[in-house]
Amino acid sequence: MASFAKSLICLGFILLAVTAAPSAGAKEWQGPTVYICDDGAEWPPYSYYQRIDGAPTESVVGFSVDVIQRIFAEREIPWQLSLIPWKRCLREVAEGKHYHMLLSAGRNPERNRTYLFSEPYYHMHTSYLYSTKHHPQGLAIVGREDLKRYNVCGIQGYNYIVFGLSAEEIDTGTADYEALVKKLLNGRCELSIDRLEILMGFKAIGKDFINHPDLAYRIIPGEPVEPFHMMFTRNEFGRQLKRTVDEGIGKLRASGEMEAMMRKYDLLIGPIRSRQ
């Protein structure tokens, strides 16, 4: 009788252990550490170095960092993020050897062939920036076709083909926004195509380009807001990451957490007015 009772107790513990054990569900991650790169020139308010008393630290923060942190924490996925030169980041993710994904990218035909994309998780307004010293009356732009009438400059590796400009029609000889602004102020180009939220975001790291007394911006008429995605290596691991991130983006939207994160970085902006 005592032996039978012991057997029942043991069976009860086994059943309890099976019930309590985690199932192969959302939190189980079978893959390696995920290595992420993003633009070393910084992309505030999406990914940038945290400042203390105006000095950059080694800590990378921002809206995109919060989003991936939340998604990967849900699955207990280990990950590391580095900000490196943008063209190198693109190349590394394409190869998939050292980095598996990046946080912010727009689509174009070449990228569509080379990478996998998440669902869009934020959008930006397209604007152009120009010098009021060199163009005090502003520029005569009523649509994207008018951009071709001017000497346009941009940043190496950034996506401008979506605005109808070929590589020959834009000078991408600068590596970051600071050099781009200097080019405009020196009259070496007439305008730069910019995402308005980025121009606004630079104020958070002490570079208030959007309120510079000798610069003005205008929204490009007729341009829809541009969707941005996370981008992955085109292989099986990349497909696994895409599924995980897409599911996470959906959950964050449905729960309202995505909107709360956007509010944290003042990304829920109302109607846009140009400053000129």
C-alpha positions as CSV (number, residue, x, y, z in Angstrom):
1,M,0.0,0.0,0.0
2,A,2.8,2.4,0.9
3,S,4.6,1.5,-2.3
4,F,1.4,2.3,-4.3
5,A,1.1,5.6,-2.5
6,K,4.7,6.5,-3.3
7,S,4.1,5.7,-7.0
8,L,1.1,8.0,-7.1
9,I,3.1,10.8,-5.5
10,C,6.0,10.3,-8.0
11,L,3.5,10.3,-10.9
12,G,2.0,13.5,-9.5
13,F,5.4,15.2,-9.5
14,I,6.1,14.1,-13.0
15,L,2.8,15.4,-14.3
16,L,3.4,18.7,-12.5
17,A,6.9,19.0,-14.0
18,V,5.5,18.4,-17.5
19,T,2.8,20.9,-17.0
20,A,5.2,23.6,-15.7
21,A,7.9,23.0,-18.3
22,P,7.9,25.8,-21.0
23,S,6.5,24.6,-24.3
24,A,8.2,25.2,-27.6
25,G,6.5,28.6,-28.0
26,A,7.1,32.2,-28.4
27,K,9.9,32.6,-25.9
28,E,12.0,29.7,-27.1
29,W,14.9,30.8,-29.3
30,Q,17.0,28.2,-31.1
31,G,19.2,30.5,-33.0
32,P,22.6,32.2,-32.2
33,T,23.2,35.8,-30.9
34,V,21.8,38.2,-33.4
35,Y,24.3,40.8,-34.6
36,I,22.8,44.1,-35.7
37,C,24.5,47.1,-37.4
38,D,23.2,50.6,-38.1
39,D,24.4,53.9,-39.4
40,G,27.5,55.1,-37.7
41,A,26.7,58.7,-38.6
42,E,23.7,58.3,-36.3
43,W,20.0,58.3,-37.3
44,P,18.2,60.2,-34.5
45,P,15.7,59.7,-33.1
46,Y,15.8,56.1,-34.3
47,S,19.3,55.1,-33.4
48,Y,22.0,57.3,-31.9
49,Y,24.5,57.5,-29.1
50,Q,23.1,58.6,-25.8
51,R,24.6,61.9,-24.6
52,I,25.6,62.9,-21.1
53,D,26.4,66.6,-20.6
54,G,26.5,66.8,-24.4
55,A,29.2,64.1,-24.8
56,P,28.3,60.8,-26.6
57,T,28.5,57.6,-24.6
58,E,28.9,54.1,-25.9
59,S,25.2,53.4,-25.2
60,V,23.0,53.4,-28.3
61,V,19.4,54.5,-27.8
62,G,16.4,55.5,-29.9
63,F,13.0,54.5,-31.1
64,S,14.3,51.6,-33.3
65,V,16.5,50.4,-30.5
66,D,13.4,50.3,-28.1
67,V,11.4,48.4,-30.7
68,I,13.9,45.6,-31.3
69,Q,14.7,45.5,-27.5
70,R,11.0,44.8,-26.8
71,I,10.6,42.3,-29.6
72,F,13.8,40.3,-28.7
73,A,13.1,40.5,-24.9
74,E,9.7,38.8,-25.5
75,R,11.6,35.8,-27.2
76,E,14.6,36.0,-24.9
77,I,16.8,36.5,-28.0
78,P,20.4,37.6,-27.3
79,W,21.6,40.4,-29.5
80,Q,24.3,43.1,-30.0
81,L,24.1,46.4,-31.8
82,S,26.9,48.3,-33.4
83,L,26.9,51.7,-35.3
84,I,29.3,51.4,-38.2
85,P,29.8,53.2,-41.5
86,W,26.5,52.9,-43.5
87,K,28.0,51.4,-46.7
88,R,29.8,48.8,-44.6
89,C,26.7,48.0,-42.7
90,L,24.8,47.4,-46.0
91,R,27.6,45.2,-47.3
92,E,27.9,43.2,-44.1
93,V,24.2,42.5,-43.8
94,A,24.2,41.4,-47.5
95,E,27.0,39.0,-46.8
96,G,25.5,37.8,-43.5
97,K,28.8,36.7,-42.0
98,H,29.3,39.3,-39.2
99,Y,25.9,41.1,-39.1
100,H,22.5,39.6,-39.7
101,M,20.2,42.7,-39.8
102,L,20.0,46.5,-39.6
103,L,17.3,48.6,-38.0
104,S,16.2,51.3,-40.6
105,A,16.0,51.1,-44.3
106,G,13.8,52.2,-47.2
107,R,13.1,50.0,-50.2
108,N,14.5,50.3,-53.7
109,P,14.8,47.7,-56.5
110,E,18.4,46.8,-55.7
111,R,17.7,46.3,-52.0
112,N,14.6,44.3,-52.8
113,R,16.9,41.8,-54.7
114,T,19.6,41.7,-52.0
115,Y,17.8,41.7,-48.6
116,L,14.7,40.7,-46.8
117,F,12.5,43.4,-45.2
118,S,10.3,43.5,-42.2
119,E,6.8,45.0,-42.2
120,P,7.1,48.8,-42.1
121,Y,7.2,50.1,-38.5
122,Y,7.5,53.8,-39.1
123,H,7.1,56.4,-41.8
124,M,8.9,59.7,-42.6
125,H,8.1,62.8,-44.5
126,T,10.3,63.8,-47.4
127,S,11.7,67.3,-47.5
128,Y,14.5,69.3,-49.0
129,L,17.0,71.5,-47.2
130,Y,18.6,74.6,-48.8
131,S,20.6,77.7,-47.9
132,T,18.6,80.9,-47.5
133,K,21.9,82.9,-48.1
134,H,22.3,81.4,-51.5
135,H,18.6,81.2,-52.3
136,P,16.8,83.9,-50.3
137,Q,13.7,83.6,-52.5
138,G,13.5,79.8,-52.1
139,L,13.5,77.2,-54.8
140,A,10.9,76.6,-57.5
141,I,9.9,73.1,-56.6
142,V,6.3,71.9,-57.0
143,G,7.1,68.2,-57.5
144,R,9.9,65.7,-57.6
145,E,10.6,66.4,-61.3
146,D,11.7,69.9,-60.3
147,L,14.5,68.4,-58.2
148,K,16.5,67.6,-61.4
149,R,16.8,71.3,-62.2
150,Y,19.1,71.8,-59.2
151,N,22.5,70.6,-58.0
152,V,21.4,68.0,-55.4
153,C,23.7,66.5,-52.8
154,G,23.2,63.5,-50.5
155,I,24.9,61.0,-48.2
156,Q,26.9,58.0,-49.3
157,G,24.8,54.8,-49.5
158,Y,21.5,56.5,-48.7
159,N,18.4,55.7,-50.8
160,Y,17.5,58.4,-53.3
161,I,16.4,56.4,-56.3
162,V,12.8,56.4,-54.8
163,F,12.7,60.1,-55.6
164,G,13.4,59.5,-59.3
165,L,17.0,60.6,-59.2
166,S,19.7,58.4,-60.8
167,A,23.2,58.1,-59.3
168,E,24.5,60.6,-61.9
169,E,21.9,63.2,-60.8
170,I,22.9,63.5,-57.2
171,D,26.3,64.2,-55.5
172,T,26.7,61.6,-52.7
173,G,30.2,62.7,-51.8
174,T,29.5,63.2,-48.1
175,A,29.5,60.7,-45.2
176,D,27.2,62.4,-42.7
177,Y,24.7,65.2,-42.2
178,E,27.3,67.6,-40.7
179,A,29.3,67.5,-43.9
180,L,26.1,67.8,-46.0
181,V,25.1,70.9,-44.2
182,K,28.5,72.5,-44.7
183,K,28.2,71.7,-48.4
184,L,24.9,73.6,-48.6
185,L,26.2,76.6,-46.6
186,N,29.3,76.8,-48.8
187,G,27.2,76.8,-52.0
188,R,28.7,73.6,-53.3
189,C,25.2,72.2,-53.9
190,E,21.8,73.8,-53.9
191,L,19.6,71.4,-52.0
192,S,19.7,68.1,-50.2
193,I,16.9,65.6,-50.0
194,D,16.1,64.8,-46.3
195,R,13.7,62.9,-44.2
196,L,12.1,65.6,-42.0
197,E,12.0,63.4,-38.8
198,I,15.8,62.9,-39.0
199,L,16.4,66.7,-39.4
200,M,14.2,67.2,-36.3
201,G,15.9,64.3,-34.5
202,F,19.4,65.8,-34.7
203,K,18.4,68.4,-32.2
204,A,18.5,65.6,-29.6
205,I,22.2,65.2,-30.1
206,G,23.1,68.9,-30.2
207,K,23.0,69.4,-33.9
208,D,20.0,71.7,-34.5
209,F,20.2,71.8,-38.3
210,I,16.5,72.4,-38.8
211,N,16.6,75.7,-36.9
212,H,19.9,76.9,-38.4
213,P,19.5,80.7,-39.3
214,D,20.9,80.2,-42.8
215,L,19.0,77.1,-43.7
216,A,15.3,76.4,-44.6
217,Y,13.4,73.2,-45.4
218,R,10.3,72.5,-47.4
219,I,8.2,69.4,-47.8
220,I,8.4,68.0,-51.4
221,P,4.9,68.5,-52.7
222,G,3.0,65.4,-53.6
223,E,5.4,62.9,-51.9
224,P,3.7,60.3,-49.7
225,V,5.2,59.4,-46.4
226,E,8.0,56.9,-46.9
227,P,7.9,53.6,-45.0
228,F,10.9,52.3,-43.2
229,H,11.8,48.7,-42.4
230,M,14.3,46.5,-40.6
231,M,16.4,44.6,-43.2
232,F,17.8,41.1,-43.0
233,T,20.3,38.8,-44.7
234,R,18.6,36.9,-47.4
235,N,19.1,33.3,-46.0
236,E,17.2,30.9,-43.7
237,F,18.4,32.7,-40.6
238,G,17.3,36.0,-42.1
239,R,13.9,34.5,-42.8
240,Q,13.6,33.3,-39.2
241,L,14.5,36.8,-38.0
242,K,12.0,38.4,-40.4
243,R,9.1,36.2,-39.1
244,T,10.1,37.0,-35.5
245,V,10.3,40.7,-36.1
246,D,7.1,40.9,-38.2
247,E,5.2,39.1,-35.4
248,G,6.7,41.4,-32.8
249,I,5.7,44.5,-34.8
250,G,2.2,43.3,-35.1
251,K,1.9,42.7,-31.3
252,L,3.4,46.1,-30.5
253,R,0.9,47.8,-32.8
254,A,-2.1,45.8,-31.4
255,S,-1.1,46.5,-27.8
256,G,-0.6,50.2,-28.3
257,E,3.1,49.9,-27.2
258,M,4.3,51.1,-30.6
259,E,2.4,54.3,-30.3
260,A,3.7,54.9,-26.8
261,M,7.3,54.4,-28.1
262,M,6.6,56.9,-30.8
263,R,5.3,59.5,-28.4
264,K,8.5,59.0,-26.3
265,Y,10.5,60.4,-29.2
266,D,7.9,63.0,-30.4
267,L,7.3,61.0,-33.6
268,L,3.5,61.4,-33.7
269,I,3.7,64.8,-35.3
270,G,0.7,66.6,-36.7
271,P,0.3,68.4,-40.1
272,I,3.7,69.4,-41.4
273,R,4.4,72.9,-42.4
274,S,7.5,74.0,-44.3
275,R,9.9,76.6,-42.9
276,Q,11.3,79.0,-45.4
